[in-house]
């Protein structure tokens, strides 16, 4: 190179610094690697039952939510194929504190229950393993040896870190509490159940409780724990009491405890868990009741009361088939256990009887219960007989006989003015098997209420007496009604009381009846052909005032009549004498016409229940007690004239159909009989009108008819067919009349001229068709007959009296009906008479100006088809 | 070596008695200062080989933790999933994202290792004065110089992942200590490349 090369100035000192770089790098890299491997942790093996959901490298080993490791490998346990060995890489920092003897590892998977939503953190990532050391602090941990092989627990263990006190509850009965169930003190949650295990004897459940630290002082050695069921419904007559604890206890139950004065307890003290709040108070010594049957008592529900205080309940029932008896085990309250001693008398109260004072209502709600009487001076005893009834009471015994027991029950009460004065002791069938003997006991202090005049009646059940005077419901007391009871009345307290056996009357009304009958009135016997409105209890009316009653009725075998026994009250007896007439006053008498509706009734009560009325026309004495009962007032009246109408067809006539004379009612049909295919209608006619019942009277029935001329007899549509009578007054009345099928002509009985027209054919004529003179109606067609040889028609005309003079012997008659149509070159001419004749037809009459004599009665004319033109111009002036 | 007999005579700065300015690429006559820009100039950068050695050794040291330590931990609701660079490659490979697997594998594993190997080779050439065609030596150098910067891809990926995947409990990503080591590898190889004076490669050529 060049000679004048400049000297190289080398900074020799700097070169070693360069070599520091790799050294530092080496140290640094080594440290990183070392640090990493040092902290990569340690492997432990956890044997689990179920490794489902575990993911290699991901599934963490969690300690209070912090991941302290993860699953490294999952293998099947070679010793037990049902288990899985999970190798977990535990992070270095956790090794010292966690991997010690006693450390618990368990699998956490999501759990959703009513009381607990836990493991929610495992919902998404899937199950994981949780670890917890055995003891809560490091110093205690250090003394424990290291452990790297674990077996996973099935459920979370008690948390060692939870601040509080761990207690155990043990119970041999069924416990509904489970892990998570709250522990309550005065409804305040003070802890919870952390674990529930069945002990090795498979009977005792052990609950681990964790009581929060600040409540620990509440736990005393005398505390009693019992389960509560959230909802407690107590129904009694005073109301229904629903007691609800916290909502969580409602669904999950809870455990409550009390805190009586006592010593505080150590950790892990074992208490007994009672089933309910009462359980701790229950005496250890059960009471056994022997009974012939179980009385449908409910285990755990049926209660035992002592003077209304609940002292125990039915714990168990044991039916002994061989002995046919039932042992009822009663759990007694500790406080009252001493009452179940030799002085005790137990009996069952059956609510099905109904209402037993006030307790009975209770029993309806609570079911049957057992009660007892006792005093405290007795020898302790634990086995008793359960009686079916309350102990007997001192008093006077009375025997009643009744046809049947009705709804009476042993234990039913005896009432006097609704006051309970006795009790039904027994009900037995009498030896004759017809009667029932009821044995009553009257309480000592009321015994004087019963004497020989006493009447007993069955006051159970509801007695409803509905009449128009009102509805009378006699139910005695409600208690009676439901339970059955006997009441009595004593009419006269001055009487002796020798009798001890009485008759039990069926009802209060029977008693009333007896008393009524014996109140000094008068009995009368009425005989009647039909029952009519005779009914027991039906009123007897005088001027519409009830004065008595129908007591009974019977059929008289000889006369086939009904004999009614009626009773007239004492103060009204003077209104009855020999002339008195009794009649049925039942029902409604309605007079309906188009003009009015008149309703005539006896008293409303007789309308409904029937009744008998009477009237006394004359003053006289009463010497007999048997009377005839007439069907109606009309009939009762003495001189109604009897008429027999005969008719082949009834056409709407019935008993009660009216008989009219010239639209006036003169009588009624009283009965309908049958004789040789004709009906015989017995009519009663007012005697005042009997002279119209003549031989030549015309009788027909009228019912509603509708024709073009109008509606006829609309009234009979409302009131039924009417028998009509037409005719003249005559001296001698007849007794029998036939009924015609057609009504007579309207002018049947009218004075006037009657003429007969002979026509070739009837045309549009009809009975009732008008006869016109100068278009004024002067008469009508009364009758139409075919001539005997059938060659012509005879039309009988009736001409009113005042127009009779018009008809002369040379008068001309011609048809007025129909249309007259004349067609000519000049046009068409339509002729009609009145619209009525257009439809109905009619007859015109003309009389020539040179008229002859007046036509005679029944004169005969010819009916022309049409008038001569000349006739139409006749305008005579006719003198009468 | 295999081209040994065919090597041509090369004119270098030394043979032409000039010095190349590193700053402005002016070819100066032999002097201490660049005639154009006035920068300090050297015929050959002092301590180049030593520095390169230092950096390359350092990079080599970091290469081990970079590939064995956790580079990134992905926390999802399923749990933590720590992974080394190679885990990532395997993950994407099994995920059938072969191109991504290749890119990561190439730039995060192949390239850093290749750079280190190439530098070792170049140093070896310099030390042993082995005759290798100049254009080939320069190609190696240009190659590592060019692809070297792509090696930060992995760092870049981790950085972006940490920044973007922050969904708390659903998923988030944290960097592991492997990243530091890897970054050191990349950085140190870049330093090594820089400190390597390519003119040293010419010397041998001149000797040929």
Contacts between the chains, C-beta under 8 A, distances in Angstrom:
chain1	res1	chain2	res2	distance
A	1	B	14	7.8
A	2	B	17	7.2
A	2	B	30	7.1
A	6	B	32	7.8
A	10	B	46	7.3
A	11	B	46	8.0
A	14	B	47	7.2
A	15	B	47	6.3
A	15	B	50	6.0
A	18	B	47	6.0
A	18	B	50	4.8
A	18	B	51	5.4
A	18	B	53	7.9
A	18	B	54	4.6
A	19	B	50	7.5
A	19	B	54	6.0
A	20	B	54	7.9
A	21	B	51	7.9
A	21	B	54	4.1
A	21	B	55	6.4
A	21	B	57	7.9
A	21	B	58	5.3
A	22	B	53	7.6
A	22	B	54	5.0
A	22	B	55	7.8
A	22	B	57	3.6
A	22	B	58	4.6
A	22	B	61	6.7
A	24	B	58	7.4
A	25	B	57	7.1
A	25	B	58	3.1
A	25	B	59	7.6
A	25	B	61	4.7
A	25	B	62	6.1
A	25	B	184	7.1
A	25	B	188	6.8
A	26	B	57	7.6
A	26	B	58	7.3
A	26	B	61	4.5
A	28	B	61	7.7
A	28	B	62	7.6
A	28	B	184	7.6
A	29	B	61	4.1
A	29	B	62	4.7
A	29	B	64	6.3
A	29	B	65	5.2
A	29	B	181	6.3
A	29	B	184	7.5
A	30	B	61	7.3
A	32	B	65	4.4
A	32	B	69	6.4
A	32	B	177	5.6
A	32	B	180	7.0
A	32	B	181	5.7
A	33	B	64	6.2
A	33	B	65	4.5
A	33	B	68	6.7
A	33	B	69	6.8
A	35	B	177	7.4
A	36	B	65	6.9
A	36	B	68	7.5
A	36	B	69	5.0
A	36	B	70	7.5
A	36	B	177	6.2
A	55	B	78	6.4
A	55	B	79	6.9
A	57	B	79	7.8
A	57	B	81	6.5
A	57	B	82	7.6
A	58	B	78	5.1
A	58	B	79	3.6
A	58	B	80	7.0
A	58	B	81	6.1
A	59	B	79	6.1
A	60	B	79	5.2
A	60	B	80	7.1
A	67	B	79	7.3
A	67	B	80	6.4
A	70	B	79	6.6
A	70	B	80	6.8
A	124	B	77	4.2
A	124	B	78	7.5
A	125	B	77	5.1
A	125	B	78	4.8
A	125	B	79	5.5
A	126	B	78	7.0
A	128	B	79	7.6
